[in-house]
Amino acid sequence: MSESFVLSFAQNAVMVAVILAAPALVTSLIIGSVISLFQSATQIQETTLTFIPKIVGVGLVVAILGSWMIQKLIAFTVNIFTSLPDIIR
């Protein structure tokens, strides 16, 4: 197992994590920004107002993109298992 193999494995792991987390994080960011603009325009300073819309938005994203996320994760896992003989050498 060489340094380049370990570095490429770590890079692939980080990229898969970023790709899988990005849709939920972007959705939460957009919903939070819209609600923040609404709160500042109406001067409603309720801190718990953003939680329910964010939970619903992230839930919808996971429901819509969940199968794609699982496919990416399975492909990464299969790649790890197929590269096991190279790790042992």
ZAZAZA-872846 format. One record per residue (C-alpha): residue number from 1; residue in three letters; x, y, z. Coordinates in steps of 0.1 Angstrom, whole numbers, plus 2048, in hexadecimal, padded with zeros to 3 digits. Layout:
N
 rolum drenkol  px  py  pz
   NUM     Ala   X   Y   Z
...
//
This chain:
89
 rolum drenkol  px  py  pz
     1     Met 800 800 800
     2     Ser 810 820 7F4
     3     Glu 80C 844 7FE
     4     Ser 7FB 84C 7DD
     5     Phe 7E1 831 7E2
     6     Val 7D9 83D 805
     7     Leu 7D7 861 7F9
     8     Ser 7C0 859 7DC
     9     Phe 7AA 844 7F3
    10     Ala 7A7 860 80B
    11     Gln 7A0 879 7EF
    12     Asn 785 863 7E1
    13     Ala 775 85E 803
    14     Val 774 884 809
    15     Met 766 88A 7E7
    16     Val 74A 870 7EC
    17     Ala 742 880 80E
    18     Val 740 8A3 7FF
    19     Ile 72B 897 7E1
    20     Leu 713 885 7F8
    21     Ala 710 8A1 811
    22     Ala 70D 8BE 7F9
    23     Pro 6E9 8BB 7EF
    24     Ala 6DC 8BB 812
    25     Leu 6F4 8D6 81D
    26     Val 6EB 8ED 800
    27     Thr 6C6 8E8 806
    28     Ser 6CA 8F0 82A
    29     Leu 6DF 90F 822
    30     Ile 6C5 91C 809
    31     Ile 6A7 916 820
    32     Gly 6BA 926 83D
    33     Ser 6C3 945 828
    34     Val 69F 949 81C
    35     Ile 691 946 83F
    36     Ser 6AB 95E 84C
    37     Leu 6A1 978 832
    38     Phe 67D 973 83B
    39     Gln 685 977 860
    40     Ser 698 997 85A
    41     Ala 67D 9A5 844
    42     Thr 661 99E 85D
    43     Gln 676 9A3 87C
    44     Ile 66B 981 88A
    45     Gln 689 975 89F
    46     Glu 67E 951 8A6
    47     Thr 69D 93B 8A7
    48     Thr 689 91A 8A2
    49     Leu 678 926 882
    50     Thr 692 918 86B
    51     Phe 693 8F5 879
    52     Ile 673 8E6 86A
    53     Pro 678 8F4 847
    54     Lys 69C 8E8 847
    55     Ile 692 8C5 853
    56     Val 677 8C2 838
    57     Gly 68E 8CF 81D
    58     Val 6AB 8B8 826
    59     Gly 692 89B 829
    60     Leu 685 8A2 806
    61     Val 6A8 8A3 7F8
    62     Val 6B1 882 808
    63     Ala 690 873 7FC
    64     Ile 696 87F 7D9
    65     Leu 6BB 879 7D6
    66     Gly 6BE 85C 7EF
    67     Ser 6C1 841 7D5
    68     Trp 6DC 854 7C2
    69     Met 6EF 85A 7E3
    70     Ile 6ED 835 7EB
    71     Gln 6F9 82B 7C9
    72     Lys 718 842 7CC
    73     Leu 71F 834 7EF
    74     Ile 71C 810 7E2
    75     Ala 733 818 7C5
    76     Phe 74D 826 7DC
    77     Thr 74A 808 7F3
    78     Val 74D 7EF 7D6
    79     Asn 76C 802 7CB
    80     Ile 77B 7FE 7EE
    81     Phe 774 7D9 7EE
    82     Thr 781 7D3 7CB
    83     Ser 7A1 7E5 7D4
    84     Leu 7A7 7D0 7F3
    85     Pro 7C1 7B9 7E2
    86     Asp 7D5 7D8 7D9
    87     Ile 7D4 7E3 7FD
    88     Ile 7E1 7C2 80A
    89     Arg 800 7C2 7F3
//
